[in-house]
């Protein structure tokens, strides 16, 4: 149950971050590049299109950076359990 709560929280935070990045990407295209033709992207459809590109991209990046985490946690859990066994033997 605790892991599911963590995943939901992580997904919601990623969703919020994606929304902010989508707006920032549109604003970047309009003002920094001085391409006023991009102003038409600042509509609901343009926002959703940008969001549909940004959100999966962030999920992909998150997946790439989490590839080795499960294996590393298994190694750490083994080390902790062996340390706990040694500590329990001394007690």
KOLKE-963676 format. One record per residue: residue number from 1; residue in one letter; x, y, z of N, C-alpha, C, O in turn. Coordinates in pm, 1 decimal, m for minus. Layout:
   seq   type       n.px       n.py       n.pz      ca.px      ca.py      ca.pz       c.px       c.py       c.pz       o.px       o.py       o.pz
   NUM      A          X          Y          Z          X          Y          Z          X          Y          Z          X          Y          Z
...
***
This chain:
   seq   type       n.px       n.py       n.pz      ca.px      ca.py      ca.pz       c.px       c.py       c.pz       o.px       o.py       o.pz
     1      X       82.3     m119.2        0.0        0.0        0.0        0.0       86.7      125.6        0.0       56.8      222.5      m69.8
     2      X      194.5      123.2       78.9      281.9      239.0       88.5      350.0      267.3      m45.8      367.0      383.2      m83.6
     3      X      388.9      161.4     m117.7      453.0      178.6     m247.5      356.5      239.6     m347.8      396.2      323.2     m428.9
     4      X      230.4      198.9     m343.2      131.0      252.9     m434.9      109.5      401.5     m409.8       93.7      478.8     m504.3
     5      X      108.9      442.0     m282.6       95.1      583.3     m248.7      212.9      662.1     m303.7      196.1      772.8     m354.8
     6      X      332.2      604.8     m293.1      453.1      670.4     m344.0      446.1      685.6     m495.9      484.3      789.5     m549.8
     7      X      398.0      583.7     m564.1      388.1      587.7     m710.1      284.3      692.0     m752.4      308.0      768.3     m846.1
     8      X      170.4      695.7     m684.5       67.2      794.5     m718.0      118.7      936.4     m696.2       95.8     1024.5     m779.0
     9      X      187.5      958.2     m585.6      242.2     1090.9     m556.4      345.1     1130.1     m662.0      347.1     1244.0     m708.7
    10      X      429.9     1035.5     m699.0      532.4     1060.8     m800.1      468.5     1093.3     m935.2      514.7     1182.7    m1006.1
    11      X      363.4     1021.4     m970.2      295.0     1044.4    m1097.4      226.8     1181.4    m1098.9      230.4     1251.4    m1200.1
    12      X      165.0     1219.3     m987.9       98.7     1349.2     m980.7      201.1     1461.7     m990.3      178.1     1560.4    m1060.1
    13      X      313.6     1448.0     m921.0      417.8     1550.3     m929.0      477.1     1558.7    m1069.6      507.5     1667.8    m1117.9
    14      X      493.7     1443.8    m1135.2      542.8     1443.8    m1273.2      441.5     1510.6    m1365.7      479.8     1582.5    m1458.0
    15      X      314.4     1487.7    m1341.9      208.9     1549.1    m1421.2      210.9     1701.0    m1405.1      202.1     1773.7    m1504.0
    16      X      222.4     1749.0    m1282.2      227.7     1893.3    m1256.9      350.8     1954.2    m1322.1      342.8     2060.0    m1384.4
    17      X      465.0     1887.0    m1307.8      587.8     1936.5    m1370.2      572.9     1942.1    m1521.6      619.8     2036.8    m1584.7
    18      X      508.5     1842.5    m1580.3      487.2     1840.5    m1725.3      399.5     1955.8    m1770.6      423.7     2015.6    m1875.5
    19      X      298.1     1987.0    m1691.7      211.8     2101.1    m1725.2      292.8     2230.8    m1726.9      279.7     2311.9    m1818.6
    20      X      375.6     2249.4    m1625.6      457.1     2370.9    m1619.0      559.5     2376.8    m1732.6      582.6     2483.1    m1790.2
    21      X      620.1     2263.9    m1764.3      718.2     2260.8    m1872.7      650.5     2286.0    m2007.0      709.3     2349.2    m2094.7
    22      X      528.4     2237.6    m2024.1      456.0     2262.2    m2148.9      431.4     2410.7    m2170.3      451.8     2462.8    m2279.9
    23      X      387.5     2478.3    m2064.8      366.2     2622.5    m2074.8      498.1     2693.2    m2101.8      504.6     2783.6    m2185.1
    24      X      603.3     2652.1    m2031.6      734.9     2713.7    m2051.2      786.8     2690.3    m2193.2      849.3     2779.4    m2250.8
    25      X      762.5     2573.7    m2249.9      807.5     2545.6    m2386.2      736.3     2634.2    m2487.2      797.3     2682.4    m2582.6
    26      X      607.8     2655.1    m2465.9      532.6     2742.3    m2556.6      581.6     2885.9    m2543.7      603.8     2953.6    m2644.0
    27      X      598.2     2932.2    m2420.4      646.7     3069.2    m2398.9      786.9     3085.8    m2456.5      818.6     3190.0    m2513.9
    28      X      870.0     2984.5    m2441.7     1005.0     2989.9    m2499.6      997.3     3005.9    m2651.0     1070.2     3086.3    m2709.1
    29      X      909.2     2929.6    m2714.5      895.3     2937.8    m2859.4      844.4     3072.1    m2906.7      876.3     3116.3    m3017.1
    30      X      765.3     3136.9    m2823.1      708.0     3265.5    m2863.6      805.4     3380.4    m2839.3      835.9     3457.0    m2930.7
    31      X      853.3     3392.0    m2717.4      926.5     3512.7    m2678.8     1077.8     3503.2    m2697.9     1139.2     3597.8    m2747.2
    32      X     1137.4     3393.4    m2660.7     1283.3     3386.0    m2667.4     1330.4     3370.7    m2812.1     1430.4     3430.2    m2852.4
    33      X     1258.6     3291.9    m2888.2     1296.1     3274.1    m3028.7     1240.3     3386.0    m3116.3     1272.3     3393.9    m3234.9
    34      X     1158.2     3471.0    m3059.1     1093.3     3581.2    m3130.7     1017.3     3533.0    m3253.8     1016.3     3597.9    m3358.4
    35      X      954.2     3417.7    m3238.1      874.3     3361.2    m3345.9      727.4     3378.5    m3309.2      667.5     3291.4    m3246.1
    36      X      670.9     3489.7    m3348.6      533.5     3520.8    m3310.7      432.0     3430.4    m3379.6      315.3     3427.8    m3340.5
    37      X      474.5     3356.9    m3481.0      381.5     3263.4    m3544.3      349.5     3146.7    m3450.1      251.1     3075.6    m3470.5
    38      X      431.7     3127.4    m3348.2      407.0     3021.8    m3250.0      295.8     3059.5    m3152.1      254.0     2977.5    m3070.4
    39      X      248.2     3183.3    m3160.8      142.0     3229.7    m3071.9       16.7     3143.6    m3086.7      m59.9     3129.1    m2991.4
    40      X       m4.3     3087.7    m3202.2     m122.0     3002.9    m3223.5     m113.9     2873.6    m3142.8     m215.9     2808.2    m3121.3
    41      X        6.5     2835.6    m3097.6       20.8     2716.0    m3014.6      m30.2     2740.1    m2873.4      m52.1     2644.7    m2798.7
    42      X      m49.2     2864.8    m2835.8      m93.8     2897.5    m2701.1     m245.6     2892.8    m2693.0     m309.3     2979.9    m2633.7
    43      X     m301.1     2791.0    m2752.8     m443.9     2762.2    m2743.5     m458.8     2632.6    m2664.2     m359.1     2569.4    m2629.2
    44      X     m579.7     2593.9    m2636.5     m601.5     2469.0    m2562.8     m546.5     2350.1    m2641.3     m482.1     2262.1    m2584.2
    45      X     m571.9     2347.5    m2772.1     m523.1     2236.9    m2854.4     m370.8     2235.6    m2859.2     m308.4     2129.9    m2849.1
    46      X     m311.6     2353.8    m2874.7     m165.7     2362.0    m2877.9     m103.6     2321.8    m2745.9        0.3     2256.0    m2742.3
    47      X     m168.5     2362.3    m2636.4     m119.5     2324.5    m2505.2     m125.2     2173.1    m2487.3      m28.3     2112.7    m2441.3
    48      X     m238.0     2111.1    m2523.4     m249.9     1965.7    m2509.0     m152.0     1892.3    m2599.1      m97.9     1789.0    m2559.5
    49      X     m128.1     1943.1    m2718.8      m30.4     1880.5    m2807.6      109.2     1886.6    m2746.3      182.4     1787.6    m2746.9
    50      X      145.6     2003.3    m2693.4      276.0     2017.3    m2629.2      284.0     1928.0    m2506.2      386.3     1863.9    m2482.1
    51      X      176.3     1923.7    m2428.4      173.5     1839.6    m2309.1      187.1     1692.3    m2345.4      256.3     1617.7    m2276.1
    52      X      121.8     1649.6    m2453.5      128.1     1509.4    m2495.8      267.6     1470.5    m2544.3      299.7     1351.9    m2551.6
    53      X      348.8     1567.2    m2576.5      488.5     1540.2    m2612.2      576.8     1541.8    m2487.5      665.2     1457.5    m2472.7
    54      X      552.9     1637.2    m2398.7      638.3     1655.5    m2281.1      617.4     1544.3    m2178.3      715.1     1489.7    m2126.9
    55      X      492.9     1509.8    m2147.4      465.6     1413.2    m2040.8      526.8     1275.7    m2069.2      595.7     1222.3    m1982.2
    56      X      504.8     1216.0    m2187.1      569.7     1087.6    m2212.5      722.9     1098.4    m2214.7      792.7     1004.0    m2177.6
    57      X      773.6     1212.1    m2257.7      919.0     1230.2    m2258.5      975.2     1227.0    m2116.8     1079.3     1166.1    m2092.0
    58      X      906.4     1292.4    m2024.5      951.3     1292.2    m1885.3      937.3     1153.1    m1824.2     1023.5     1110.6    m1747.3
    59      X      830.2     1082.1    m1857.1      814.9      944.8    m1807.3      926.0      854.8    m1860.0      977.2      769.6    m1787.5
    60      X      962.9      873.8    m1986.2     1072.2      795.7    m2042.9     1203.9      826.3    m1972.0     1280.1      735.0    m1940.4
    61      X     1230.6      953.2    m1947.3     1352.5      989.8    m1875.2     1353.3      931.5    m1734.1     1456.8      884.6    m1686.7
    62      X     1239.7      934.5    m1668.2     1230.8      877.6    m1533.9     1258.9      727.7    m1537.5     1330.1      675.7    m1451.6
    63      X     1204.2      659.3    m1635.2     1226.1      515.1    m1649.7     1374.1      485.8    m1675.7     1429.5      391.4    m1619.5
    64      X     1437.3      566.1    m1760.1     1578.9      545.3    m1791.1     1663.9      561.7    m1665.7     1754.6      481.9    m1641.8
    65      X     1635.8      663.9    m1585.2     1716.4      687.8    m1466.4     1686.5      589.3    m1353.9     1767.2      575.3    m1261.9
    66      X     1571.8      520.5    m1359.2     1536.8      423.2    m1255.7     1573.4      280.0    m1291.9     1540.2      188.3    m1216.6
    67      X     1639.4      257.8    m1402.5     1667.5      121.8    m1447.2     1744.2       39.9    m1344.1     1708.1      m74.8    m1317.7
    68      X     1847.7       95.7    m1286.2     1932.4       19.0    m1195.8     1892.0       30.5    m1049.4     1952.8      m34.2     m964.1
    69      X     1792.9      109.7    m1018.9     1756.3      130.3     m879.0     1709.6        2.9     m810.4     1747.2      m21.3     m695.7
    70      X     1629.9      m78.3     m875.7     1578.8     m200.9     m813.2     1693.6     m295.4     m779.1     1695.4     m354.9     m671.4
    71      X     1787.7     m308.9     m869.3     1902.2     m395.6     m843.1     1987.2     m341.5     m728.7     2034.2     m418.1     m644.5
    72      X     2006.9     m211.3     m725.4     2085.5     m151.3     m618.6     2015.5     m165.4     m484.0     2081.6     m187.5     m382.6
    73      X     1883.1     m153.1     m481.2     1809.6     m171.4     m356.7     1819.4     m315.2     m306.9     1828.5     m338.1     m186.3
    74      X     1817.6     m411.7     m397.5     1833.2     m551.3     m356.1     1968.7     m573.4     m291.0     1978.7     m641.8     m189.0
    75      X     2073.2     m515.6     m349.7     2206.8     m528.2     m292.7     2211.9     m463.7     m154.1     2267.3     m521.1      m60.4
    76      X     2154.7     m345.8     m141.8     2153.4     m276.8      m12.1     2071.9     m353.6       91.6     2111.3     m359.8      208.1
    77      X     1959.9     m411.7       51.6     1878.7     m490.0      144.9     1954.7     m611.9      194.7     1944.4     m647.4      312.1
    78      X     2030.5     m676.2      107.4     2112.2     m791.3      148.9     2218.0     m747.7      249.4     2240.9     m816.1      349.1
    79      X     2282.2     m634.7      223.8     2384.5     m585.6      316.0     2324.0     m550.7      451.3     2381.4     m583.2      555.3
    80      X     2209.3     m485.3      450.7     2144.2     m448.3      575.9     2101.5     m572.5      653.2     2119.6     m579.5      774.8
    81      X     2045.6     m669.4      583.8     2001.8     m791.4      653.2     2121.2     m866.7      712.1     2111.3     m922.1      821.6
    82      X     2232.0     m869.1      641.4     2350.6     m936.7      697.4     2404.8     m859.6      818.2     2450.4     m921.0      914.6
    83      X     2400.3     m728.4      814.1     2442.5     m648.8      929.2     2348.6     m668.9     1047.8     2393.6     m674.3     1162.3
    84      X     2220.0     m679.8     1021.5     2123.8     m705.1     1128.5     2146.6     m841.6     1191.5     2136.0     m856.7     1313.2
    85      X     2177.7     m940.4     1109.5     2205.9    m1074.4     1162.6     2328.9    m1071.2     1252.0     2329.7    m1131.0     1359.6
    86      X     2432.8    m1001.3     1207.4     2554.8     m990.4     1289.6     2526.1     m917.1     1419.3     2577.7     m955.3     1524.3
    87      X     2446.1     m814.2     1414.3     2410.3     m737.6     1532.8     2327.8     m821.9     1629.6     2347.1     m813.9     1750.9
    88      X     2235.3     m903.3     1576.2     2152.5     m989.4     1660.2     2234.2    m1100.9     1724.5     2203.7    m1141.9     1836.5
    89      X     2336.5    m1150.7     1657.1     2423.0    m1254.6     1713.3     2503.9    m1200.5     1830.5     2527.5    m1271.6     1928.1
    90      X     2546.2    m1075.4     1820.9     2625.0    m1015.2     1928.8     2538.6     m984.9     2050.6     2589.9     m981.7     2162.5
    91      X     2410.5     m963.0     2031.7     2322.2     m928.3     2144.5     2285.1    m1043.3     2229.2     2211.7    m1027.1     2326.6
***
